[in-house]
């Protein structure tokens, strides 16, 4: 039988915890943007973690740190918010590089 890790290209154990409340995520050191992107991507069956909602400037460093500490080297951003270029620049400042454009599976 395949495990969850075998079925998707991403798996972060600490993000497998069920959502209790905002304070719970904060106490566990989990950025809410990463948590919900991870959960939704897993639920839909995406190959990579996809950020399909607004990414706030203050979240970028925490997103990058969480993904790096768990060995995640690729993710997608499918949100159409108007500050996308600014967020891409923020990710670049944290050492991330844009690798191209792709279609992302939607719900």
C-alpha positions as CSV (number, residue, x, y, z in Angstrom):
1,X,0.0,0.0,0.0
2,X,1.3,3.4,-0.9
3,X,1.9,5.9,1.8
4,X,0.9,9.6,1.6
5,X,4.6,10.3,0.9
6,X,4.6,7.9,-2.1
7,X,1.5,9.5,-3.6
8,X,2.6,13.1,-3.7
9,X,5.9,14.9,-4.3
10,X,5.7,16.8,-1.0
11,X,5.3,15.8,2.6
12,X,5.9,17.9,5.7
13,X,5.2,16.0,8.9
14,X,4.5,19.0,11.1
15,X,1.9,20.2,8.6
16,X,0.0,17.0,8.8
17,X,-1.4,18.1,12.2
18,X,-5.2,18.8,12.1
19,X,-6.1,22.5,12.4
20,X,-7.4,23.4,15.8
21,X,-7.1,27.2,15.9
22,X,-4.9,30.1,15.0
23,X,-3.1,30.1,18.4
24,X,-2.4,26.4,18.0
25,X,-0.6,27.0,14.7
26,X,1.4,29.9,16.2
27,X,2.4,27.9,19.2
28,X,3.5,25.0,17.0
29,X,5.6,27.5,15.0
30,X,3.6,26.9,11.8
31,X,3.0,29.8,9.4
32,X,-0.7,29.8,8.5
33,X,-0.1,30.6,4.8
34,X,2.1,27.5,4.5
35,X,-0.3,25.3,6.5
36,X,-3.4,26.1,4.4
37,X,-1.5,26.0,1.1
38,X,-0.1,22.6,2.1
39,X,-3.5,21.2,3.2
40,X,-5.4,22.4,0.2
41,X,-2.7,21.2,-2.3
42,X,-2.8,17.8,-0.6
43,X,-6.6,17.6,-0.7
44,X,-6.8,18.5,-4.4
45,X,-3.9,16.2,-5.3
46,X,-1.5,18.7,-6.6
47,X,2.1,17.6,-7.4
48,X,3.6,20.6,-5.6
49,X,2.5,22.8,-2.8
50,X,0.6,25.6,-4.4
51,X,-0.1,29.0,-2.9
52,X,-3.5,30.0,-4.4
53,X,-4.3,32.7,-1.9
54,X,-2.7,36.0,-1.1
55,X,0.9,35.8,0.2
56,X,1.6,38.7,2.6
57,X,5.1,40.3,2.5
58,X,5.6,39.3,6.2
59,X,4.9,35.7,5.4
60,X,7.6,35.2,2.7
61,X,10.6,34.5,5.1
62,X,8.5,32.0,7.2
63,X,7.3,30.3,4.0
64,X,10.8,29.9,2.7
65,X,12.2,28.8,6.1
66,X,9.5,26.2,6.5
67,X,9.9,24.8,3.0
68,X,13.7,24.7,3.2
69,X,13.8,23.0,6.7
70,X,11.6,20.3,5.3
71,X,13.5,19.7,2.0
72,X,10.9,21.3,-0.3
73,X,12.7,22.8,-3.2
74,X,9.8,23.6,-5.6
75,X,6.3,25.1,-5.1
76,X,3.9,27.0,-7.3
77,X,2.0,30.3,-6.9
78,X,-1.4,30.4,-8.7
79,X,-2.9,33.3,-6.9
80,X,-3.8,36.2,-9.2
81,X,-3.3,39.0,-6.7
82,X,-2.0,42.3,-8.0
83,X,1.2,42.3,-5.9
84,X,2.5,39.1,-7.4
85,X,5.6,40.7,-8.9
86,X,6.4,42.2,-5.5
87,X,6.1,38.8,-3.8
88,X,8.2,37.2,-6.4
89,X,10.9,39.8,-5.7
90,X,10.5,39.0,-1.9
91,X,11.1,35.3,-2.6
92,X,14.1,36.2,-4.7
93,X,15.5,38.2,-1.8
94,X,15.2,35.0,0.3
95,X,17.3,33.1,-2.2
96,X,14.4,31.5,-4.3
97,X,14.5,31.6,-8.1
98,X,11.6,31.5,-10.5
99,X,11.9,28.4,-12.7
100,X,9.2,29.2,-15.2
101,X,5.5,29.2,-15.8
102,X,3.3,26.2,-15.6
103,X,-0.4,25.3,-15.4
104,X,-1.7,24.4,-12.0
105,X,-4.4,21.8,-11.3
106,X,-7.5,23.5,-9.8
107,X,-10.3,22.1,-7.6
